[in-house]
Amino acid sequence: MRDSDNGDSQRPGSQSSLKSANQHRVVRALQTSGELTQAEIARRTGLAPATVSNMVKELTAAGMVAVPGGDHPGQRGRAVRLTRRMGLAVGIDFGHRHLTVAVADMAHEVLAEERVELGTGHRAEDGVVQAGALLDAALDRLGCDRKSVLAVGMGLPAPLETDTGEVGGPSILPGWVGVDAAAIASEYLGTAVHVDNDANLGVLAEHMWGAGRGTTDLAYIKLSDGVGAGLVLDGRLYRGRGGTAGEIGHLTLDEFGQVCRCGNRGCLETLVASHVVIGLLAPSRGPDLSIADIVAMAEGGDAACIRVLADTGRHVGVAAASLCNLVNPERLVIGGELALAGELLLGPMREVVGRYAVPSAVRSLDIRVAELGPRAQVLGAVALGLRSALPA
Amino acid sequence: MRDSDNGDSQRPGSQSSLKSANQHRVVRALQTSGELTQAEIARRTGLAPATVSNMVKELTAAGMVAVPGGDHPGQRGRAVRLTRRMGLAVGIDFGHRHLTVAVADMAHEVLAEERVELGTGHRAEDGVVQAGALLDAALDRLGCDRKSVLAVGMGLPAPLETDTGEVGGPSILPGWVGVDAAAIASEYLGTAVHVDNDANLGVLAEHMWGAGRGTTDLAYIKLSDGVGAGLVLDGRLYRGRGGTAGEIGHLTLDEFGQVCRCGNRGCLETLVASHVVIGLLAPSRGPDLSIADIVAMAEGGDAACIRVLADTGRHVGVAAASLCNLVNPERLVIGGELALAGELLLGPMREVVGRYAVPSAVRSLDIRVAELGPRAQVLGAVALGLRSALPA
């Protein structure tokens, strides 16, 4: 069972507590956007302003909607939002060596965030139990319990087999290989749990809270030891038929290049993965370098570090140009640890994107650094939860 | 004025004639699919089978729905469809030297198709007047008039500036350059006219009637003198932020290759455009070759023709692998005149896609030849009309 909905009818904010189709539309619009004025609600739902006004009054009286900082809830220019009474969404992020749980309300406000260290050797079941304990601690602090949780998003640093839902191997989380992570987490937590990969969570987080806010067609490229892209197209996460859309790390840049972990040769990832970048500088700049060290040295004027970061940006630019030609996003957000390099990487990348892409696809393209840093994962998991909690 | 809706309220099948929200949903489901059983309608609309059954009875009594070949309209297993009374959609295709107009009903049945020769030097206004005359002739033959037309799709063999809606230049239709084609056609025909490019029309046509039927994530690659792709993602035409998604013809395959008309070098189009393929064989196989000649010679065993078609397929395969890595469609449909080569082109293409793409993105990928041939354009224009006639 991937999605469990037992007990849903007793929950606050559940669909059954929404009286009419119009109420449904208003709640859905607010939940999608986090906060809207009554005029915006009318525009997005197609309802008459007077209908929206009545609906907001009803929902406010029922404690389901609030006007932040306002004592004139009838004023149409004021932004309104759903209250905590409408339920909560949870994000769970299993990182390489840590576990983070965050809780948000339907107005997209993150209310609590808890983090513990975690060994990579743990069994999946134990990880889920720890996540449950962390979640309960967070809910306790908020004066809520699990009945308030509408949906849970979860991130795992491992490939997910889309056919079976199982965690693939070889993985840096050996205790999870062959496990249907969504199923065991849904069963243990008693709520629907949705699992997705780091690039998809990154694009959801940056789209909702970060550098991708306000966009309709957004690509997020994560540059770390793994390289991947997440796509929001027409305002929705796009996964592709088998769930593998956004595999920008495996575009072939050099047919006779290094053999890649995917089995191919000369993939973007073989040229720009963090350990590859570090490996280029280790012989001359010493062992045990981190990306942060390299960026700091480059900012201090080290020519080799500047050159390697620029070359990295240029390689990413070649692949990003293909992405722009094929998908034509309005914005590219660069995340992952290499995003620390900022303009040292983005400058050369922009130049190459302009060189390789068809002009009309990049004329108004905006390339910028991600804003959420290492929080992108857990916030993306929250965003996944928020999206899956949307009334149908 | 891009979309004109004057007179819409008097039209058959217009939104105002749909009584309830549920009726709306049933009509929308039928119009999207062309033909559905009552069980399928219930599944797609989320309405109870009994509600659907009543709705179908009502709509049948009103002459808006029919059960083809059936005299037991109450039977739930029988497919039902919208009647001609619900209105018509029109496709207008301005080809290089011809003008085609086709008319379909809301059940996706093409009822009439008219074609005339057309000089490339005509003025846009004259072209629109000719299209109107052809349309009236087709409607006459069907016993209908322009009041039945809900929406019109139009194809032009020219670049469209997405900011302004104007036809870009240099174009093979000089009389259209700088004209807002949708606006003048909407004004003259008195109905909303939607314009799109050949690759987008191709994917819409193949998705509705051809080799892409039943797919949710489809890519159509048109291989002719121009090379482009159209994308249907999550069941909807995807255009990208500026309308230039699918520019597969301008992926860089050779950084130091031929200069392309887009201003870049070594684009896929510089390697596989029809005239390039012909140019490779002209010195040894004679001038005035057509793609059809080359395919015929290859089928007769000519080694050079076989080799050139295979190389063409291999080049397309490199670009298609990038498309699959980034977009992960379930099917690739190859259209345009080079599709005549069939397996001579697709075999080598499949091999290269498998070599360059990440395995999970192409494991269940299906690559096949388009089914609609030169009719793809006008049928795509009809499909564009059908989609834009959908009740909101």
Contacts between the chains, C-beta under 8 A, distances in Angstrom:
chain1	res1	chain2	res2	distance
A	21	B	21	6.7
A	46	B	392	7.4
A	162	B	360	7.7
A	216	B	241	6.9
A	217	B	240	6.2
A	217	B	241	4.5
A	229	B	326	7.3
A	233	B	233	6.2
A	233	B	234	7.9
A	233	B	238	6.1
A	234	B	233	7.9
A	234	B	234	7.7
A	234	B	236	7.0
A	234	B	238	6.8
A	236	B	234	7.0
A	238	B	233	6.1
A	238	B	234	6.8
A	239	B	328	7.6
A	240	B	217	6.2
A	240	B	327	6.1
A	240	B	328	2.6
A	240	B	329	7.1
A	240	B	361	7.4
A	241	B	216	6.9
A	241	B	217	4.5
A	241	B	328	5.4
A	241	B	329	6.0
A	241	B	330	3.8
A	241	B	364	7.6
A	242	B	328	5.8
A	242	B	330	7.7
A	242	B	360	6.1
A	242	B	361	6.9
A	242	B	363	6.9
A	242	B	364	6.5
A	243	B	328	7.4
A	244	B	325	7.9
A	244	B	328	4.8
A	244	B	358	6.7
A	244	B	360	4.6
A	244	B	361	4.6
A	245	B	326	6.6
A	245	B	327	5.6
A	245	B	328	4.1
A	245	B	361	7.9
A	246	B	326	6.5
A	246	B	328	8.0
A	247	B	325	4.3
A	247	B	326	6.9
A	247	B	328	7.6
A	247	B	358	4.8
A	247	B	360	7.9
A	247	B	361	5.8
A	248	B	325	7.0
A	248	B	326	6.4
A	250	B	325	5.6
A	250	B	357	7.6
A	250	B	358	4.1
A	251	B	322	5.3
A	251	B	325	5.7
A	251	B	326	7.6
A	252	B	318	7.4
A	252	B	321	7.0
A	252	B	322	7.8
A	252	B	356	4.9
A	262	B	358	5.0
A	262	B	359	7.1
A	263	B	359	6.7
A	264	B	355	7.5
A	264	B	356	6.8
A	264	B	358	7.1
A	318	B	252	7.4
A	321	B	252	7.0
A	322	B	251	5.3
A	322	B	252	7.8
A	322	B	322	5.0
A	322	B	326	7.0
A	323	B	326	5.7
A	325	B	244	7.8
A	325	B	247	4.3
A	325	B	248	7.0
A	325	B	250	5.6
A	325	B	251	5.7
A	326	B	229	7.3
A	326	B	245	6.6
A	326	B	246	6.5
A	326	B	247	6.9
A	326	B	248	6.3
A	326	B	251	7.5
A	326	B	322	7.0
A	326	B	323	5.7
A	326	B	326	5.6
A	326	B	327	6.4
A	327	B	240	6.0
A	327	B	245	5.6
A	327	B	326	6.4
A	327	B	327	7.0
A	328	B	239	7.6
A	328	B	240	2.6
A	328	B	241	5.4
A	328	B	242	5.8
A	328	B	243	7.4
A	328	B	244	4.8
A	328	B	245	4.1
A	328	B	246	8.0
A	328	B	247	7.5
A	329	B	240	7.1
A	329	B	241	6.0
A	330	B	241	3.8
A	330	B	242	7.7
A	355	B	264	7.5
A	356	B	252	4.9
A	356	B	264	6.8
A	357	B	250	7.6
A	358	B	244	6.7
A	358	B	247	4.8
A	358	B	250	4.1
A	358	B	262	5.1
A	358	B	264	7.1
A	359	B	262	7.1
A	359	B	263	6.7
A	360	B	162	7.7
A	360	B	242	6.2
A	360	B	244	4.6
A	360	B	247	7.8
A	361	B	240	7.4
A	361	B	242	6.9
A	361	B	244	4.6
A	361	B	245	8.0
A	361	B	247	5.8
A	363	B	242	6.8
A	364	B	241	7.6
A	364	B	242	6.5
A	392	B	46	7.4
